[in-house]
Amino acid sequence: MEKKKLPLSRRLSLGAMVAALTLLFLYASEVLTGFRFLCAAVSGLFIVILTEEDLFGTAWLCFLTVSVLGFVLCPDRMSWFLYVSLIGHYGIVRRFFRKFITVPAVRSLFTVLYCNLGAALGLWAIHTVAGVDALQQLPDIPIVVLILIVEAVFFLLDILYEAAVNLYLKRVRRFLLR
């Protein structure tokens, strides 16, 4: 299906739908603590709808809206910090990388570096804003092993986003944009 410029009403309704679904899963990640990381990861996947339609302004507005509403509505802000520091804007930046960096190895390098930057800023924010020493919350395993696990999670996140993009383009888009 070829891309065409969507009318303002369609862009607003898509943005509102994505924001509502994202906020629902972000709230669920706070309430369903056993599924915290799964629901938080899924909350960041809905932005694929906006980025694949090249609605970057709407995607950033959606991210800011969910960030503000998530701060107000989420009872325990750990998933909110994760969303704001990495997951919420990862899909937007990832699409930007895919659009403008054509060499796959370079694109992967930038994606992982971006994830590392987001994780570092998230840890700093949790420490500075919430007063939580995140390093003491980590399991008692060597830091090198922990870094390797985090890098594997970043690659898994990238694979999950690619699957979400394919699902949207092949199955959902034709029904959503009728």
C-alpha positions as CSV (number, residue, x, y, z in Angstrom):
1,M,0.0,0.0,0.0
2,E,1.5,3.3,-1.0
3,K,1.8,6.1,1.6
4,K,-0.2,9.2,1.2
5,K,-0.5,12.2,3.4
6,L,-3.2,11.6,6.0
7,P,-5.8,14.2,6.8
8,L,-5.4,16.1,10.1
9,S,-8.4,14.3,11.6
10,R,-6.9,10.9,10.8
11,R,-3.5,11.9,12.2
12,L,-5.1,13.2,15.4
13,S,-7.2,10.0,15.9
14,L,-4.2,7.8,15.3
15,G,-2.2,9.8,17.8
16,A,-4.9,9.6,20.4
17,M,-5.4,5.9,19.8
18,V,-1.6,5.3,20.1
19,A,-1.4,7.4,23.3
20,A,-4.3,5.6,24.9
21,L,-3.0,2.2,24.2
22,T,0.5,3.2,25.3
23,L,-0.8,4.7,28.5
24,L,-2.9,1.6,29.2
25,F,0.1,-0.8,28.9
26,L,2.3,1.6,30.8
27,Y,-0.2,1.6,33.6
28,A,-0.6,-2.2,33.4
29,S,3.2,-2.5,33.7
30,E,3.0,-0.6,37.0
31,V,0.0,-2.6,38.4
32,L,0.9,-6.1,37.1
33,T,4.4,-6.3,38.6
34,G,5.0,-9.8,37.4
35,F,4.6,-8.6,33.8
36,R,6.3,-5.2,34.3
37,F,9.0,-5.5,31.6
38,L,6.7,-7.2,29.1
39,C,4.0,-4.6,29.5
40,A,6.5,-1.7,29.4
41,A,8.1,-3.1,26.2
42,V,4.6,-3.5,24.6
43,S,3.8,0.1,25.6
44,G,6.6,1.3,23.4
45,L,5.5,-0.7,20.4
46,F,2.4,1.2,19.6
47,I,4.5,4.2,18.3
48,V,5.3,2.0,15.3
49,I,1.9,3.0,13.9
50,L,2.9,6.7,13.8
51,T,6.5,6.2,12.7
52,E,5.7,3.9,9.8
53,E,3.2,6.5,8.5
54,D,6.0,9.2,8.8
55,L,4.0,11.1,11.4
56,F,7.1,12.0,13.4
57,G,5.6,15.2,14.9
58,T,2.5,13.2,16.0
59,A,4.8,10.5,17.4
60,W,6.8,13.0,19.5
61,L,3.5,14.7,20.7
62,C,2.2,11.2,21.7
63,F,5.4,10.5,23.6
64,L,5.2,13.8,25.5
65,T,1.5,13.3,26.2
66,V,2.1,9.7,27.6
67,S,5.1,10.9,29.6
68,V,3.1,13.6,31.3
69,L,-0.1,11.5,31.9
70,G,2.0,8.5,32.9
71,F,3.7,10.6,35.6
72,V,0.4,11.6,36.9
73,L,-1.4,8.3,36.7
74,C,1.2,5.6,37.3
75,P,1.4,4.7,41.0
76,D,5.0,3.3,41.0
77,R,7.1,5.2,38.6
78,M,9.8,2.6,37.8
79,S,8.1,1.6,34.4
80,W,7.5,5.3,33.8
81,F,11.2,6.0,34.1
82,L,11.9,3.2,31.7
83,Y,9.4,4.5,29.3
84,V,10.7,8.1,29.4
85,S,14.4,7.2,29.3
86,L,14.3,4.7,26.5
87,I,11.2,2.8,25.4
88,G,9.0,5.7,24.6
89,H,11.2,7.4,22.1
90,Y,13.2,4.4,20.9
91,G,10.7,3.6,18.1
92,I,10.9,7.2,16.8
93,V,14.7,7.3,16.8
94,R,14.9,3.8,15.4
95,R,12.8,4.7,12.4
96,F,14.9,7.8,11.9
97,F,18.0,5.6,11.9
98,R,16.4,3.2,9.4
99,K,15.3,6.0,7.2
100,F,18.7,7.8,7.0
101,I,21.4,5.3,7.7
102,T,21.6,2.8,4.9
103,V,24.5,0.6,6.1
104,P,22.9,-2.1,8.4
105,A,26.0,-2.5,10.6
106,V,26.3,1.2,11.2
107,R,22.6,1.5,11.8
108,S,22.8,-1.3,14.4
109,L,25.8,0.4,16.1
110,F,23.9,3.6,16.4
111,T,20.8,1.8,17.7
112,V,22.8,0.1,20.4
113,L,24.6,3.3,21.3
114,Y,21.3,5.1,21.6
115,C,20.0,2.3,23.9
116,N,23.1,2.6,26.1
117,L,22.7,6.3,26.3
118,G,19.0,6.0,27.2
119,A,19.8,3.4,29.9
120,A,22.5,5.6,31.3
121,L,20.2,8.6,31.4
122,G,17.5,6.4,33.0
123,L,19.8,5.2,35.7
124,W,21.0,8.8,36.3
125,A,17.3,10.0,36.5
126,I,16.3,7.3,38.9
127,H,19.2,8.1,41.1
128,T,18.8,11.9,40.9
129,V,15.0,12.3,40.8
130,A,13.8,9.4,42.8
131,G,16.8,9.0,45.1
132,V,17.1,5.3,44.4
133,D,20.6,3.8,44.1
134,A,20.0,1.6,41.1
135,L,23.4,-0.1,41.4
136,Q,22.5,-1.5,44.8
137,Q,19.2,-2.9,43.3
138,L,21.1,-5.0,40.8
139,P,21.6,-8.7,41.4
140,D,24.9,-9.9,42.8
141,I,26.6,-10.9,39.6
142,P,29.7,-9.5,37.9
143,I,29.1,-6.2,36.1
144,V,30.5,-7.5,32.9
145,V,27.9,-10.2,32.8
146,L,25.2,-7.7,33.6
147,I,26.4,-5.4,30.8
148,L,26.2,-8.4,28.3
149,I,22.7,-9.2,29.5
150,V,21.6,-5.6,29.0
151,E,23.1,-5.5,25.5
152,A,21.3,-8.8,24.7
153,V,18.1,-7.2,25.9
154,F,18.7,-4.2,23.6
155,F,19.1,-6.5,20.6
156,L,16.0,-8.4,21.7
157,L,14.2,-5.0,21.8
158,D,15.3,-4.3,18.3
159,I,14.1,-7.7,17.1
160,L,10.7,-7.0,18.8
161,Y,10.4,-3.7,17.1
162,E,11.2,-5.2,13.7
163,A,8.5,-7.8,14.3
164,A,6.0,-5.1,15.3
165,V,6.9,-3.1,12.2
166,N,6.3,-6.2,10.0
167,L,3.1,-7.0,11.8
168,Y,1.8,-3.5,11.3
169,L,2.8,-3.2,7.7
170,K,1.5,-6.7,6.6
171,R,-1.5,-7.2,8.8
172,V,-2.8,-4.1,10.6
173,R,-2.2,-1.2,8.3
174,R,-4.7,-2.1,5.7
175,F,-7.5,-2.3,8.3
176,L,-6.5,0.8,10.2
177,L,-6.1,3.2,7.3
178,R,-9.2,2.2,5.3
